[in-house]
Amino acid sequence: MPLGLSADVPFDLSPVAWYVVGMTRKLAISLPDQTLDRAKAAVRRGKARNVSNYIALLIDQESASESFEEMIADWLRESGASDQEIRAAERKALSDFERAGLAPKRKRQVRGNKQRDEAHRKAG
């Protein structure tokens, strides 16, 4: 009998009985030292209670961002917009969200050598 329980208290130790919807599961991951240091620094700054919560927050934010971007792209495609118009609208929307502080700032790509840019585009 587990500590603190008496024989007259029903207690089910089966995995399904004790697992409550919304609980978390443990997962072992490997992170580069620098990434872990950044996560710990974010926790110290109060961004999350612990590293696990910080990683979960980042995953949730990325999922929400992807869902929003997919929704906008679907609406634009349904409107009959061309791929070029869709990309322009996506860039403008993301820029507006960044300015409002609702999306992290992207690193701006510096335009460079045309041959190099073409090689990168063809590679993938």
N, CA, C and O atoms as a MOPAC input file, in Angstrom:
PM7 MOZYME 1SCF
protein

 N      0.85700 1    -1.17800 1     0.00000 1
 C      0.00000 1     0.00000 1     0.00000 1
 C      0.90100 1     1.23900 1     0.00000 1
 O      1.81300 1     1.32700 1     0.82100 1
 N      0.65600 1     2.22600 1    -0.93300 1
 C      1.47200 1     3.44300 1    -0.96700 1
 C      1.35500 1     4.20900 1     0.34500 1
 O      0.33900 1     4.13200 1     1.03500 1
 N      2.39900 1     4.94100 1     0.67400 1
 C      2.42400 1     5.72100 1     1.90700 1
 C      1.27000 1     6.71400 1     1.94300 1
 O      0.93700 1     7.31300 1     0.92100 1
 N      0.66600 1     6.89100 1     3.09300 1
 C     -0.38700 1     7.87300 1     3.28000 1
 C     -1.76700 1     7.40900 1     2.86000 1
 O     -2.72400 1     8.17700 1     2.95700 1
 N     -1.89900 1     6.17500 1     2.39600 1
 C     -3.20700 1     5.67400 1     1.99100 1
 C     -3.63300 1     4.57100 1     2.93500 1
 O     -2.81000 1     3.78800 1     3.40700 1
 N     -4.90000 1     4.51700 1     3.20000 1
 C     -5.41300 1     3.44200 1     4.04200 1
 C     -6.18800 1     2.46900 1     3.17300 1
 O     -6.50900 1     2.77800 1     2.02500 1
 N     -6.48300 1     1.32000 1     3.70200 1
 C     -7.15800 1     0.27300 1     2.95100 1
 C     -8.56500 1     0.68000 1     2.54600 1
 O     -9.09200 1     0.15100 1     1.56700 1
 N     -9.19400 1     1.60800 1     3.26900 1
 C    -10.56000 1     1.99200 1     2.93400 1
 C    -10.64600 1     3.09700 1     1.86800 1
 O    -11.74900 1     3.47900 1     1.47600 1
 N     -9.49400 1     3.62100 1     1.39000 1
 C     -9.48500 1     4.63400 1     0.33700 1
 C     -9.17400 1     3.94600 1    -0.98300 1
 O     -8.09600 1     3.37400 1    -1.14600 1
 N    -10.12500 1     3.99700 1    -1.94300 1
 C     -9.85000 1     3.36400 1    -3.23800 1
 C     -8.74400 1     4.12500 1    -3.96400 1
 O     -8.75400 1     5.35500 1    -4.01700 1
 N     -7.80100 1     3.38600 1    -4.51800 1
 C     -6.67100 1     4.01200 1    -5.20500 1
 C     -6.28500 1     3.13100 1    -6.37400 1
 O     -5.89200 1     1.98000 1    -6.18500 1
 N     -6.39400 1     3.65900 1    -7.57300 1
 C     -6.09500 1     2.90800 1    -8.78900 1
 C     -4.76800 1     3.40100 1    -9.34400 1
 O     -4.64600 1     4.57200 1    -9.70200 1
 N     -3.77700 1     2.53100 1    -9.41900 1
 C     -2.45400 1     2.91300 1    -9.91500 1
 C     -2.27900 1     2.66100 1   -11.41100 1
 O     -1.18300 1     2.86500 1   -11.93300 1
 N     -3.31400 1     2.23000 1   -12.11000 1
 C     -3.16400 1     1.98900 1   -13.54600 1
 C     -2.88000 1     3.30400 1   -14.25200 1
 O     -3.38200 1     4.34700 1   -13.83400 1
 N     -2.07600 1     3.27400 1   -15.32600 1
 C     -1.68900 1     4.51600 1   -16.00700 1
 C     -2.87700 1     5.35700 1   -16.46000 1
 O     -2.82700 1     6.58200 1   -16.34700 1
 N     -3.92300 1     4.75000 1   -16.95800 1
 C     -5.07200 1     5.50400 1   -17.44700 1
 C     -5.79700 1     6.19800 1   -16.30000 1
 O     -6.28800 1     7.31400 1   -16.46700 1
 N     -5.87100 1     5.55600 1   -15.14500 1
 C     -6.61900 1     6.11400 1   -14.02400 1
 C     -5.96200 1     7.36800 1   -13.46100 1
 O     -6.67400 1     8.29000 1   -13.06400 1
 N     -4.65400 1     7.44100 1   -13.41100 1
 C     -4.02000 1     8.59600 1   -12.78000 1
 C     -3.66400 1     9.69200 1   -13.76900 1
 O     -3.39700 1    10.82000 1   -13.35400 1
 N     -3.65300 1     9.39800 1   -15.06100 1
 C     -3.28200 1    10.41500 1   -16.04700 1
 C     -4.47300 1    11.31900 1   -16.31800 1
 O     -5.53400 1    10.84300 1   -16.72000 1
 N     -4.31200 1    12.59000 1   -16.10600 1
 C     -5.37100 1    13.57000 1   -16.30500 1
 C     -5.10200 1    14.30700 1   -17.60800 1
 O     -3.96200 1    14.66100 1   -17.90600 1
 N     -6.15900 1    14.53600 1   -18.38200 1
 C     -6.00100 1    15.26600 1   -19.63400 1
 C     -5.35200 1    16.61000 1   -19.34200 1
 O     -5.76600 1    17.31400 1   -18.42100 1
 N     -4.33400 1    16.97200 1   -20.12200 1
 C     -3.63000 1    18.22900 1   -19.92300 1
 C     -2.33800 1    18.07900 1   -19.14500 1
 O     -1.54800 1    19.01900 1   -19.06300 1
 N     -2.11500 1    16.90500 1   -18.57300 1
 C     -0.86100 1    16.68600 1   -17.86300 1
 C      0.26800 1    16.62500 1   -18.88000 1
 O      0.04000 1    16.48000 1   -20.08100 1
 N      1.45500 1    16.73500 1   -18.38700 1
 C      2.61500 1    16.69000 1   -19.27300 1
 C      3.25800 1    15.31700 1   -19.24500 1
 O      3.04700 1    14.52600 1   -18.32600 1
 N      4.02800 1    15.06200 1   -20.24900 1
 C      4.82500 1    13.83500 1   -20.30800 1
 C      6.29000 1    14.22900 1   -20.37300 1
 O      6.64100 1    15.27800 1   -20.91200 1
 N      7.13100 1    13.38300 1   -19.82500 1
 C      8.57100 1    13.64600 1   -19.84400 1
 C      9.15600 1    13.20900 1   -21.17300 1
 O      8.73600 1    12.21300 1   -21.76200 1
 N     10.13700 1    13.97700 1   -21.63300 1
 C     10.80200 1    13.71000 1   -22.89100 1
 C     12.25200 1    14.13300 1   -22.73700 1
 O     12.53400 1    15.24000 1   -22.27700 1
 N     13.15700 1    13.27300 1   -23.11200 1
 C     14.57300 1    13.62100 1   -23.04800 1
 C     14.98200 1    14.16800 1   -24.41000 1
 O     14.74900 1    13.53100 1   -25.43800 1
 N     15.59500 1    15.35600 1   -24.41200 1
 C     16.08700 1    15.93400 1   -25.65400 1
 C     17.53900 1    16.34400 1   -25.47100 1
 O     18.00900 1    16.52500 1   -24.34800 1
 N     18.22800 1    16.48500 1   -26.56200 1
 C     19.60700 1    16.96300 1   -26.53700 1
 C     19.64400 1    18.34500 1   -27.16900 1
 O     19.08000 1    18.56900 1   -28.24000 1
 N     20.31800 1    19.27100 1   -26.48900 1
 C     20.44600 1    20.62500 1   -27.00100 1
 C     21.92000 1    21.00600 1   -27.01800 1
 O     22.67700 1    20.60100 1   -26.13600 1
 N     22.32700 1    21.77700 1   -28.01000 1
 C     23.69400 1    22.30900 1   -27.97100 1
 C     23.84800 1    23.18600 1   -26.72600 1
 O     22.88300 1    23.80200 1   -26.27300 1
 N     25.05500 1    23.23900 1   -26.18000 1
 C     25.30300 1    24.01300 1   -24.96000 1
 C     24.80800 1    25.45000 1   -25.08400 1
 O     24.18000 1    25.97200 1   -24.16200 1
 N     25.08400 1    26.08700 1   -26.20900 1
 C     24.70400 1    27.48100 1   -26.40200 1
 C     23.16900 1    27.64500 1   -26.38400 1
 O     22.65400 1    28.62700 1   -25.84900 1
 N     22.46600 1    26.69900 1   -26.96000 1
 C     21.00200 1    26.75100 1   -26.97100 1
 C     20.45800 1    26.59100 1   -25.56400 1
 O     19.55200 1    27.31900 1   -25.16000 1
 N     20.99800 1    25.65300 1   -24.82400 1
 C     20.56600 1    25.44900 1   -23.43700 1
 C     20.85900 1    26.69400 1   -22.60400 1
 O     20.03900 1    27.09500 1   -21.77800 1
 N     22.02200 1    27.30400 1   -22.81600 1
 C     22.36500 1    28.53100 1   -22.08300 1
 C     21.35500 1    29.64100 1   -22.36200 1
 O     20.96100 1    30.37200 1   -21.45400 1
 N     20.93700 1    29.76300 1   -23.63300 1
 C     19.94500 1    30.78100 1   -23.98200 1
 C     18.60200 1    30.48400 1   -23.32200 1
 O     17.91900 1    31.39800 1   -22.85900 1
 N     18.22300 1    29.21000 1   -23.27700 1
 C     16.96000 1    28.82900 1   -22.63700 1
 C     17.01000 1    29.14400 1   -21.14300 1
 O     16.05600 1    29.69000 1   -20.59000 1
 N     18.11900 1    28.80200 1   -20.49400 1
 C     18.25700 1    29.09000 1   -19.06000 1
 C     18.23600 1    30.58900 1   -18.79400 1
 O     17.67100 1    31.03900 1   -17.79700 1
 N     18.85500 1    31.36800 1   -19.69000 1
 C     18.85300 1    32.82500 1   -19.53600 1
 C     17.42900 1    33.37100 1   -19.66000 1
 O     17.04600 1    34.28800 1   -18.93400 1
 N     16.66200 1    32.81200 1   -20.56700 1
 C     15.26600 1    33.24200 1   -20.72300 1
 C     14.46800 1    32.94900 1   -19.45000 1
 O     13.62100 1    33.74600 1   -19.04600 1
 N     14.73900 1    31.81400 1   -18.82900 1
 C     14.05900 1    31.46900 1   -17.57100 1
 C     14.46000 1    32.47200 1   -16.48700 1
 O     13.60900 1    32.94500 1   -15.73300 1
 N     15.74000 1    32.79400 1   -16.40900 1
 C     16.19500 1    33.77100 1   -15.40400 1
 C     15.54000 1    35.13600 1   -15.61700 1
 O     15.28800 1    35.86300 1   -14.65600 1
 N     15.26300 1    35.48600 1   -16.88900 1
 C     14.61000 1    36.76600 1   -17.18700 1
 C     13.10400 1    36.71200 1   -16.94400 1
 O     12.40800 1    37.71500 1   -17.10600 1
 N     12.60200 1    35.53800 1   -16.55300 1
 C     11.18400 1    35.42000 1   -16.23500 1
 C     10.28400 1    35.08500 1   -17.41000 1
 O      9.06600 1    35.23400 1   -17.31400 1
 N     10.85700 1    34.63600 1   -18.51400 1
 C     10.04500 1    34.27800 1   -19.68700 1
 C      9.23300 1    33.00800 1   -19.44400 1
 O      8.18400 1    32.81000 1   -20.05700 1
 N      9.72100 1    32.14800 1   -18.55000 1
 C      9.03600 1    30.89200 1   -18.22600 1
 C      9.50500 1    30.43400 1   -16.85700 1
 O     10.50600 1    30.92300 1   -16.33500 1
 N      8.75500 1    29.46900 1   -16.27100 1
 C      9.10800 1    28.96500 1   -14.94300 1
 C     10.35100 1    28.09800 1   -14.96400 1
 O     11.11700 1    28.08000 1   -14.00100 1
 N     10.55600 1    27.37300 1   -16.06900 1
 C     11.71200 1    26.48500 1   -16.18300 1
 C     11.99000 1    26.22900 1   -17.66000 1
 O     11.23800 1    26.67700 1   -18.52500 1
 N     13.05900 1    25.51500 1   -17.94300 1
 C     13.46300 1    25.27000 1   -19.33500 1
 C     12.38700 1    24.49100 1   -20.08600 1
 O     12.12400 1    24.78000 1   -21.25300 1
 N     11.76800 1    23.52200 1   -19.44800 1
 C     10.71100 1    22.75800 1   -20.11200 1
 C      9.55800 1    23.66100 1   -20.53000 1
 O      9.05400 1    23.56100 1   -21.64900 1
 N      9.14100 1    24.54900 1   -19.61800 1
 C      8.06200 1    25.47800 1   -19.94700 1
 C      8.47400 1    26.42400 1   -21.07700 1
 O      7.66200 1    26.77100 1   -21.93500 1
 N      9.73000 1    26.83100 1   -21.06800 1
 C     10.21700 1    27.73400 1   -22.11900 1
 C     10.16800 1    27.04400 1   -23.48200 1
 O      9.71700 1    27.63600 1   -24.46200 1
 N     10.62300 1    25.81500 1   -23.54400 1
 C     10.59500 1    25.06700 1   -24.80500 1
 C      9.15400 1    24.85900 1   -25.25700 1
 O      8.85600 1    25.00500 1   -26.44200 1
 N      8.26100 1    24.52100 1   -24.33700 1
 C      6.84500 1    24.34000 1   -24.68000 1
 C      6.25100 1    25.63900 1   -25.22100 1
 O      5.48700 1    25.62500 1   -26.18600 1
 N      6.60700 1    26.76200 1   -24.59100 1
 C      6.12700 1    28.06500 1   -25.04300 1
 C      6.57800 1    28.34000 1   -26.47200 1
 O      5.78400 1    28.78400 1   -27.30000 1
 N      7.84500 1    28.07800 1   -26.76300 1
 C      8.36700 1    28.31300 1   -28.10900 1
 C      7.66400 1    27.42800 1   -29.13900 1
 O      7.35500 1    27.88000 1   -30.24100 1
 N      7.41600 1    26.18300 1   -28.78100 1
 C      6.72300 1    25.26500 1   -29.69700 1
 C      5.29700 1    25.76000 1   -29.93800 1
 O      4.82600 1    25.76800 1   -31.07500 1
 N      4.61200 1    26.17100 1   -28.87300 1
 C      3.24800 1    26.67500 1   -29.01900 1
 C      3.21000 1    27.93600 1   -29.88300 1
 O      2.32400 1    28.08500 1   -30.72500 1
 N      4.16800 1    28.84200 1   -29.67800 1
 C      4.21800 1    30.06600 1   -30.47800 1
 C      4.45800 1    29.74200 1   -31.94700 1
 O      3.81800 1    30.31900 1   -32.82600 1
 N      5.37300 1    28.82700 1   -32.20900 1
 C      5.67900 1    28.45200 1   -33.58900 1
 C      4.47500 1    27.79100 1   -34.24300 1
 O      4.17600 1    28.05900 1   -35.40600 1
 N      3.78500 1    26.93400 1   -33.51000 1
 C      2.59100 1    26.27300 1   -34.04700 1
 C      1.51300 1    27.29200 1   -34.37800 1
 O      0.87100 1    27.20300 1   -35.42400 1
 N      1.31100 1    28.26600 1   -33.48300 1
 C      0.30200 1    29.30200 1   -33.72800 1
 C      0.69200 1    30.13400 1   -34.94000 1
 O     -0.16000 1    30.47700 1   -35.76000 1
 N      1.97000 1    30.45800 1   -35.05700 1
 C      2.45300 1    31.23800 1   -36.19200 1
 C      2.24400 1    30.47800 1   -37.49000 1
 O      1.76400 1    31.04000 1   -38.47500 1
 N      2.60500 1    29.19400 1   -37.49400 1
 C      2.43000 1    28.38300 1   -38.69700 1
 C      0.95200 1    28.29700 1   -39.06500 1
 O      0.59700 1    28.41400 1   -40.23700 1
 N      0.09700 1    28.09400 1   -38.07800 1
 C     -1.33500 1    27.98400 1   -38.34200 1
 C     -1.88000 1    29.27700 1   -38.93500 1
 O     -2.67100 1    29.24500 1   -39.87800 1
 N     -1.45800 1    30.41900 1   -38.38100 1
 C     -1.92300 1    31.70700 1   -38.87700 1
 C     -1.44300 1    31.92700 1   -40.31400 1
 O     -2.21600 1    32.34000 1   -41.17800 1
 N     -0.16600 1    31.65000 1   -40.55700 1
 C      0.38000 1    31.82700 1   -41.89700 1
 C     -0.31900 1    30.92000 1   -42.90900 1
 O     -0.59900 1    31.33400 1   -44.03400 1
 N     -0.59800 1    29.68400 1   -42.50100 1
 C     -1.30300 1    28.76500 1   -43.39600 1
 C     -2.71400 1    29.26400 1   -43.67500 1
 O     -3.19500 1    29.16700 1   -44.80400 1
 N     -3.37900 1    29.79700 1   -42.65700 1
 C     -4.73100 1    30.30600 1   -42.82600 1
 C     -4.75200 1    31.46400 1   -43.82100 1
 O     -5.59700 1    31.50000 1   -44.71600 1
 N     -3.82800 1    32.40500 1   -43.66900 1
 C     -3.75900 1    33.55300 1   -44.57800 1
 C     -3.45700 1    33.07600 1   -46.00000 1
 O     -4.08000 1    33.53300 1   -46.95800 1
 N     -2.49800 1    32.15600 1   -46.13200 1
 C     -2.15800 1    31.64400 1   -47.46600 1
 C     -3.35900 1    30.95400 1   -48.10500 1
 O     -3.60300 1    31.11500 1   -49.30100 1
 N     -4.11100 1    30.18600 1   -47.31600 1
 C     -5.31400 1    29.52300 1   -47.85000 1
 C     -6.33200 1    30.55300 1   -48.33800 1
 O     -6.90800 1    30.40100 1   -49.41500 1
 N     -6.54900 1    31.59200 1   -47.54700 1
 C     -7.49800 1    32.63300 1   -47.94700 1
 C     -7.05000 1    33.30400 1   -49.24300 1
 O     -7.85600 1    33.54900 1   -50.14200 1
 N     -5.75100 1    33.59800 1   -49.32400 1
 C     -5.24300 1    34.26100 1   -50.52400 1
 C     -5.36000 1    33.35500 1   -51.74500 1
 O     -5.72400 1    33.82100 1   -52.82400 1
 N     -5.05800 1    32.07500 1   -51.59000 1
 C     -5.18200 1    31.13700 1   -52.71300 1
 C     -6.63600 1    31.04500 1   -53.17400 1
 O     -6.92000 1    31.02700 1   -54.37100 1
 N     -7.55500 1    30.98600 1   -52.20100 1
 C     -8.97600 1    30.91600 1   -52.53600 1
 C     -9.44900 1    32.17600 1   -53.24900 1
 O    -10.43000 1    32.14600 1   -53.99200 1
 N     -8.74600 1    33.28900 1   -53.02000 1
 C     -9.12000 1    34.55200 1   -53.66600 1
 C     -8.69000 1    34.58900 1   -55.12000 1
 O     -9.10100 1    35.47700 1   -55.86700 1
 N     -7.85900 1    33.62400 1   -55.53300 1
 C     -7.36400 1    33.60100 1   -56.90300 1
 C     -6.07200 1    34.38500 1   -57.07900 1
 O     -5.64400 1    34.62000 1   -58.20900 1
 N     -5.44800 1    34.78900 1   -55.98900 1
 C     -4.20100 1    35.55300 1   -56.06900 1
 C     -3.08100 1    34.68500 1   -56.64000 1
 O     -3.06200 1    33.46800 1   -56.45600 1
 N     -2.15900 1    35.33000 1   -57.32800 1
 C     -1.00400 1    34.61200 1   -57.88200 1
 C     -0.02000 1    34.30100 1   -56.75900 1
 O     -0.11000 1    34.87500 1   -55.67400 1
 N      0.92700 1    33.38600 1   -57.02000 1
 C      1.95400 1    33.06200 1   -56.02000 1
 C      2.74000 1    34.30500 1   -55.62400 1
 O      3.06700 1    34.49600 1   -54.45300 1
 N      3.04200 1    35.14900 1   -56.60700 1
 C      3.79400 1    36.37300 1   -56.32700 1
 C      2.98500 1    37.29900 1   -55.40600 1
 O      3.54200 1    37.89300 1   -54.48300 1
 N      1.68600 1    37.42200 1   -55.65100 1
 C      0.83000 1    38.25300 1   -54.80100 1
 C      0.72700 1    37.66500 1   -53.39300 1
 O      0.70400 1    38.40000 1   -52.40600 1
 N      0.66500 1    36.34400 1   -53.31000 1
 C      0.59600 1    35.68000 1   -52.00300 1
 C      1.86000 1    35.94800 1   -51.21100 1
 O      1.78700 1    36.30600 1   -50.03600 1
 N      3.03400 1    35.77900 1   -51.83900 1
 C      4.30100 1    36.02000 1   -51.13900 1
 C      4.40800 1    37.47700 1   -50.67900 1
 O      4.86600 1    37.74800 1   -49.56900 1
 N      3.98300 1    38.41500 1   -51.53600 1
 C      4.02500 1    39.83800 1   -51.16600 1
 C      3.10900 1    40.10600 1   -49.98100 1
 O      3.48200 1    40.84500 1   -49.06900 1
 N      1.92200 1    39.52200 1   -49.98000 1
 C      0.98500 1    39.70700 1   -48.87000 1
 C      1.52500 1    39.08200 1   -47.59100 1
 O      1.37400 1    39.65000 1   -46.50900 1
 N      2.15700 1    37.90600 1   -47.71000 1
 C      2.74900 1    37.25300 1   -46.52800 1
 C      3.84500 1    38.12000 1   -45.93000 1
 O      3.91800 1    38.28500 1   -44.71200 1
 N      4.71100 1    38.68200 1   -46.80100 1
 C      5.80100 1    39.54400 1   -46.31400 1
 C      5.23700 1    40.78900 1   -45.61500 1
 O      5.72900 1    41.18700 1   -44.55900 1
 N      4.21600 1    41.39300 1   -46.20200 1
 C      3.62300 1    42.59000 1   -45.60300 1
 C      2.97000 1    42.25500 1   -44.26300 1
 O      3.15100 1    42.98300 1   -43.28600 1
 N      2.21500 1    41.16300 1   -44.21100 1
 C      1.54900 1    40.78200 1   -42.95800 1
 C      2.57500 1    40.50000 1   -41.87400 1
 O      2.41200 1    40.94200 1   -40.73600 1
 N      3.63200 1    39.77000 1   -42.21300 1
 C      4.65800 1    39.46100 1   -41.22200 1
 C      5.35500 1    40.73300 1   -40.74700 1
 O      5.64100 1    40.88700 1   -39.55900 1
 N      5.62500 1    41.63700 1   -41.67600 1
 C      6.25100 1    42.90300 1   -41.31500 1
 C      5.34800 1    43.69700 1   -40.36500 1
 O      5.82300 1    44.27500 1   -39.38800 1
 N      4.04600 1    43.72200 1   -40.65900 1
 C      3.08700 1    44.41500 1   -39.78900 1
 C      3.06400 1    43.78700 1   -38.39400 1
 O      3.02600 1    44.49600 1   -37.38900 1
 N      3.08800 1    42.45900 1   -38.34000 1
 C      3.08800 1    41.76700 1   -37.05200 1
 C      4.37200 1    42.04700 1   -36.28100 1
 O      4.33700 1    42.23500 1   -35.06500 1
 N      5.50800 1    42.07600 1   -36.98300 1
 C      6.78100 1    42.38100 1   -36.31900 1
 C      6.74700 1    43.78800 1   -35.73100 1
 O      7.15400 1    43.99800 1   -34.58800 1
 N      6.25900 1    44.75600 1   -36.51800 1
 C      6.17700 1    46.14500 1   -36.04200 1
 C      5.28800 1    46.25500 1   -34.81100 1
 O      5.56500 1    47.05300 1   -33.91500 1
 N      4.22700 1    45.46500 1   -34.76000 1
 C      3.30600 1    45.49900 1   -33.62300 1
 C      3.81600 1    44.67900 1   -32.43900 1
 O      3.19000 1    44.67000 1   -31.37900 1
 N      4.94900 1    43.99000 1   -32.61100 1
 C      5.50600 1    43.17800 1   -31.53200 1
 C      4.81900 1    41.84200 1   -31.36700 1
 O      4.96500 1    41.19600 1   -30.33000 1
 N      4.06200 1    41.41000 1   -32.38400 1
 C      3.33300 1    40.14800 1   -32.30400 1
 C      4.08700 1    38.99000 1   -32.94400 1
 O      3.63500 1    37.84600 1   -32.88400 1
 N      5.21700 1    39.27300 1   -33.54900 1
 C      6.05400 1    38.23100 1   -34.15300 1
 C      7.50000 1    38.63700 1   -33.94300 1
 O      7.82100 1    39.82500 1   -33.96600 1
 N      8.39100 1    37.64900 1   -33.73500 1
 C      9.80000 1    37.99300 1   -33.55400 1
 C     10.36700 1    38.58100 1   -34.83500 1
 O      9.98100 1    38.18900 1   -35.93600 1
 N     11.28200 1    39.52000 1   -34.68100 1
 C     11.93100 1    40.14300 1   -35.83700 1
 C     12.75700 1    39.11400 1   -36.59100 1
 O     13.50000 1    38.33500 1   -35.99500 1
 N     12.61700 1    39.12300 1   -37.90300 1
 C     13.40900 1    38.22700 1   -38.75200 1
 C     14.75700 1    38.85900 1   -39.02200 1
 O     14.89800 1    40.08200 1   -39.01800 1
 N     15.73700 1    38.02200 1   -39.25200 1
 C     17.03400 1    38.51500 1   -39.69700 1
 C     16.89300 1    38.83100 1   -41.17700 1
 O     16.47000 1    37.98500 1   -41.96400 1
 N     17.23900 1    40.01800 1   -41.53900 1
 C     17.10800 1    40.44200 1   -42.93500 1
 C     18.20100 1    39.81800 1   -43.77900 1
 O     19.37300 1    39.82000 1   -43.40100 1
 N     17.80600 1    39.28000 1   -44.93100 1
 C     18.78100 1    38.68900 1   -45.84300 1
 C     19.39000 1    39.79900 1   -46.68000 1
 O     18.67400 1    40.60200 1   -47.27700 1
 N     20.70100 1    39.84200 1   -46.71900 1
 C     21.39900 1    40.83400 1   -47.51200 1
 C     21.50300 1    40.30200 1   -48.93500 1
 O     21.95300 1    39.18100 1   -49.17000 1
 N     21.08100 1    41.12900 1   -49.86500 1
 C     21.16300 1    40.71600 1   -51.27200 1
 C     22.62100 1    40.66900 1   -51.67200 1
 O     23.38700 1    41.58400 1   -51.36900 1
 N     23.00300 1    39.60700 1   -52.35200 1
 C     24.40600 1    39.44000 1   -52.70500 1
 C     24.58200 1    39.07300 1   -54.15600 1
 O     23.80700 1    39.48100 1   -55.02100 1
 N     25.58700 1    38.31600 1   -54.40000 1
 C     25.97500 1    37.88400 1   -55.72200 1
 C     24.82000 1    37.13500 1   -56.38700 1
 O     24.27000 1    36.19500 1   -55.81500 1
 N     24.45400 1    37.56400 1   -57.61600 1
 C     23.33000 1    36.95400 1   -58.31600 1
 C     23.55700 1    35.46500 1   -58.58400 1
 O     22.62300 1    34.67200 1   -58.46800 1
 N     24.77700 1    35.07900 1   -58.93800 1
 C     25.08500 1    33.66800 1   -59.20500 1
 C     24.94800 1    32.83900 1   -57.93000 1
 O     24.41000 1    31.73200 1   -57.95800 1
 N     25.43300 1    33.37500 1   -56.82300 1
 C     25.31800 1    32.65600 1   -55.54900 1
 C     23.85600 1    32.48600 1   -55.16600 1
 O     23.43800 1    31.40700 1   -54.74300 1
 N     23.07100 1    33.56700 1   -55.31600 1
 C     21.65200 1    33.49400 1   -54.98400 1
 C     20.94700 1    32.43600 1   -55.84900 1
 O     20.12200 1    31.66700 1   -55.35600 1
 N     21.28100 1    32.41300 1   -57.13000 1
 C     20.67500 1    31.45000 1   -58.04000 1
 C     21.06400 1    30.00800 1   -57.63700 1
 O     20.22900 1    29.10500 1   -57.67300 1
 N     22.31400 1    29.81200 1   -57.26200 1
 C     22.78300 1    28.48200 1   -56.84600 1
 C     22.05600 1    28.02900 1   -55.58200 1
 O     21.67000 1    26.86600 1   -55.46800 1
 N     21.87100 1    28.94900 1   -54.63200 1
 C     21.12800 1    28.59200 1   -53.40200 1
 C     19.68100 1    28.24400 1   -53.71600 1
 O     19.13000 1    27.29900 1   -53.15300 1
 N     19.06300 1    29.00600 1   -54.61600 1
 C     17.67200 1    28.74800 1   -54.97600 1
 C     17.52200 1    27.38100 1   -55.61000 1
 O     16.59000 1    26.64300 1   -55.29200 1
 N     18.43900 1    27.03900 1   -56.50800 1
 C     18.36900 1    25.73100 1   -57.18100 1
 C     18.65800 1    24.58900 1   -56.21600 1
 O     18.10900 1    23.49800 1   -56.36700 1
 N     19.51900 1    24.82900 1   -55.22000 1
 C     19.89400 1    23.77800 1   -54.27400 1
 C     18.75600 1    23.45000 1   -53.31400 1
 O     18.72800 1    22.37300 1   -52.71900 1
 N     17.85200 1    24.35100 1   -53.17200 1
 C     16.82500 1    23.91000 1   -52.29300 1
 C     16.02100 1    24.80400 1   -51.55800 1
 O     15.14400 1    24.37300 1   -50.80900 1

